[in-house]
Amino acid sequence: MTTPSADPDPSETPGLQDGNGVDPGDTPPSEAGTSGLSAHESKEPSKGLNKAIPIAIVSLVFLFVLFFLVRAALTA
């Protein structure tokens, strides 16, 4: 059994004109005409959460540094 060639002979390809042109309407659409079938997009986090996360990180770093500064001051 022979497998079909990945690069078929243009003389045997239906719909091709001389010079390998294609008749208008013979080409498939550039995009699928289906809508609403894609995966559900998740919602963006709220603006409050977008502000709270960096504030929490900066606060934790500040407390971490403050802890070691106080510890160094008490042992000196």
C-alpha positions as a Markdown table, in Angstrom:
| # | Residue | x | y | z |
|---|---|---|---|---|
| 1 | Met | 0.0 | 0.0 | 0.0 |
| 2 | Thr | 1.4 | 3.4 | -1.0 |
| 3 | Thr | 1.0 | 6.5 | 1.1 |
| 4 | Pro | -0.1 | 9.7 | -0.6 |
| 5 | Ser | 2.6 | 12.2 | -1.2 |
| 6 | Ala | 2.7 | 15.2 | 1.1 |
| 7 | Asp | 3.4 | 17.4 | -2.0 |
| 8 | Pro | 0.9 | 16.2 | -4.6 |
| 9 | Asp | 1.3 | 16.8 | -8.3 |
| 10 | Pro | -0.3 | 20.1 | -9.3 |
| 11 | Ser | -1.6 | 18.7 | -12.5 |
| 12 | Glu | -3.7 | 16.2 | -10.5 |
| 13 | Thr | -4.9 | 18.7 | -7.9 |
| 14 | Pro | -8.5 | 19.7 | -8.4 |
| 15 | Gly | -9.4 | 23.4 | -8.6 |
| 16 | Leu | -6.0 | 24.6 | -9.9 |
| 17 | Gln | -5.8 | 26.7 | -13.0 |
| 18 | Asp | -2.9 | 26.9 | -15.3 |
| 19 | Gly | 0.0 | 28.5 | -13.4 |
| 20 | Asn | -1.2 | 27.1 | -10.1 |
| 21 | Gly | -3.9 | 29.8 | -9.7 |
| 22 | Val | -7.1 | 29.1 | -7.9 |
| 23 | Asp | -10.6 | 30.1 | -8.9 |
| 24 | Pro | -12.3 | 32.7 | -6.6 |
| 25 | Gly | -14.5 | 30.9 | -4.1 |
| 26 | Asp | -12.4 | 27.7 | -4.3 |
| 27 | Thr | -10.3 | 28.6 | -1.3 |
| 28 | Pro | -11.5 | 27.7 | 2.2 |
| 29 | Pro | -12.3 | 30.6 | 4.6 |
| 30 | Ser | -9.4 | 32.0 | 6.5 |
| 31 | Glu | -11.1 | 31.5 | 9.9 |
| 32 | Ala | -13.6 | 29.1 | 11.2 |
| 33 | Gly | -17.1 | 30.5 | 11.3 |
| 34 | Thr | -17.8 | 29.0 | 14.8 |
| 35 | Ser | -18.2 | 31.3 | 17.7 |
| 36 | Gly | -18.7 | 30.5 | 21.4 |
| 37 | Leu | -17.0 | 27.1 | 21.3 |
| 38 | Ser | -13.7 | 28.2 | 22.8 |
| 39 | Ala | -12.7 | 27.5 | 26.4 |
| 40 | His | -14.3 | 29.8 | 29.0 |
| 41 | Glu | -12.0 | 32.7 | 29.7 |
| 42 | Ser | -11.4 | 33.3 | 33.4 |
| 43 | Lys | -12.3 | 36.7 | 34.9 |
| 44 | Glu | -9.6 | 39.2 | 35.8 |
| 45 | Pro | -8.8 | 39.6 | 39.5 |
| 46 | Ser | -10.5 | 42.6 | 41.1 |
| 47 | Lys | -8.6 | 45.9 | 41.2 |
| 48 | Gly | -8.5 | 45.7 | 45.0 |
| 49 | Leu | -6.7 | 42.3 | 44.8 |
| 50 | Asn | -4.3 | 43.7 | 42.3 |
| 51 | Lys | -3.3 | 46.4 | 44.8 |
| 52 | Ala | -3.5 | 44.2 | 47.9 |
| 53 | Ile | -0.9 | 41.6 | 46.8 |
| 54 | Pro | 2.0 | 44.0 | 46.2 |
| 55 | Ile | 1.1 | 45.8 | 49.5 |
| 56 | Ala | 1.2 | 42.5 | 51.3 |
| 57 | Ile | 4.6 | 41.6 | 49.8 |
| 58 | Val | 6.1 | 45.0 | 50.6 |
| 59 | Ser | 4.7 | 44.8 | 54.2 |
| 60 | Leu | 6.2 | 41.3 | 54.7 |
| 61 | Val | 9.6 | 42.4 | 53.5 |
| 62 | Phe | 9.4 | 45.5 | 55.7 |
| 63 | Leu | 8.6 | 43.4 | 58.8 |
| 64 | Phe | 11.4 | 41.0 | 57.9 |
| 65 | Val | 13.9 | 43.8 | 57.7 |
| 66 | Leu | 12.5 | 45.5 | 60.9 |
| 67 | Phe | 12.8 | 42.2 | 62.8 |
| 68 | Phe | 16.5 | 41.9 | 62.1 |
| 69 | Leu | 17.2 | 45.6 | 62.7 |
| 70 | Val | 15.5 | 45.3 | 66.2 |
| 71 | Arg | 17.3 | 42.1 | 66.9 |
| 72 | Ala | 20.7 | 43.6 | 66.0 |
| 73 | Ala | 19.9 | 46.7 | 68.1 |
| 74 | Leu | 19.1 | 44.6 | 71.1 |
| 75 | Thr | 22.2 | 42.4 | 70.9 |
| 76 | Ala | 24.6 | 45.3 | 70.4 |
